[in-house]
Amino acid sequence: MRLNPEIWPPGGWRYTQPETGCSFQSDTFLGLVAKVMEHRRSNNLDAGDPDSEIQDQIVEKVSAALRG
């Protein structure tokens, strides 16, 4: 499932970097991607695919909340 970056998910655009536990929030999807990329660079983490990883984490959190 892919999210529409023009529509905010419940709670806004948020992501927690698993390796560091650092959480990020932004008003825009692209702003969040930029913050995550900078954090990864600053901490010598693999660049990965932040676009997909952010979306996957949001979808998982929303799905878990819906399952109750």
N, C-alpha and C positions, 0 to 999 in steps of 0.2 A: 504494500500500500504506500502510495506517495502522497504527501501533504501538499496542499496548495499554499505557496508562500505568501499569497495575498490574504489568506484567511488565518487569523490567529487561532492556535489550538487553545483548549482550556488552560488557563493559567499563564498564557503568553509563551513566547519562545524561550525555552530553558533547556540547559544541557549540563550534565555532570560528567567530568572527565574521569573515567574509572580508575586510571592509574594514580591520580593525585587526589581525587575526591573534591576537586575544585569545581564549584558550580558557577554557571554563567547565565545571564538573562539579557535579552535585547528586545527592543521594540520591533525589530525587523529580522527576518530569517537571515538575510545576508550579513547583517550586523553581528548576529550570533556566530555565524560561520567564521567571520573575521576574528572575533574574540577567541574562538577555539583554536584556530590556526596559529594565532600569535602565542597563545599559552603553550601549545605543543612545541613551537619553535623554541620558546624561552626555556622549556624544560627538557629539550633534547628528546622529545617523543616522536615516534613515527608520524609522518603527516597524515597517513591514512586517507580516508574519504569522509571528511567531516560532514558534508552535505547528507550523505546516506546514513551515517552513524547518528547524527542528530535526529533525523526523521525516524529512524528505527527506535531510538530510545523514547521519543515522544509517543509514538504509536504504542509501544509496549506499556508505558505508564498509563495511557488512557485506557487501553484494553484491560489492564489489570484493575483499574478503578471501576470499569463497567462490570467486570465479573464479580466485583464485590468482595 
